[in-house]
Amino acid sequence: MTTRSRFLWGLAAGAAAGAAAGFPLAPKTGRESRRAVAAGAGRTWNVLKQKAGRFPRPGHGVAEQPSETVG
């Protein structure tokens, strides 16, 4: 077994163990947890959109820029 495949199996086993332990120990109901995750994802999406809006779009404003001629 290669190092990569051992890592992936370990990652999968750790995720399964974490999920198995997390479900019964979760402090909120499933509905509350889904709402919290959705709200957090919405806030993150809004922040990313704001940050992305700070960068100029490719090709935007090219026509307004003066061109140089070689003579």
N, C-alpha and C positions, 0 to 999 in steps of 0.2 A: 504494500500500500504506500503510495507516495505521500509526501508531506502535505501536499495540497488537499488530497482526498481525506486524509486524517483530520486536517483542519476543518474541512466542510462537514464531516460527520460529527466532530466535536461541537461545531457551531449549531448544527441541527439538534443535537442532543441537549445542548444548553438551552436553546429556545424552547424546546418541548418541556424540559424540566421547569423552566421559569413560568411558562404558561400554566402548567399543571399546578404549580404552587400559588400562582397569582390569582387564579379564578376563585378559589374558596376564601382567600384572604383579602379580597378587594373590599375597600371600605364603602364603596357606592354600588348601587344597582347597575345593571347593564345599561339601562336607558339613561341614567345620569352620567355614566362614563362616556357613552356615545355622544351625548350633548356636549360634554366638556371637551372631548377630542375635536368635535366639529367646530366648536367656538374657537379653540386654539388654532386649528387649521385655517379658519377664516381670518383670524388676526394676522397670522403669518403670511397668508396670501396677500392681504392688503399692504403689509409692510414691504413685501417683495415687489408688488406693483409700483409702489411709491418710489422705491429705490431704482427700479428699472426705468422709470420715467425721467430720471435725472440724466440719463445718457441719451445723446442724439441718435436718432434712427439712421441707419445707413442710407445714404442718398438724399436724406432730408436736407433741404436748403442748398443743394448743389447749384441750382440755377441762379440763386442770389449772389453767389461768390464770383468776383471778377476773375476772368481767365487771363493768363499771361500769354502773350504772343511772342514767338521767336522770330526775330527779324534779321 
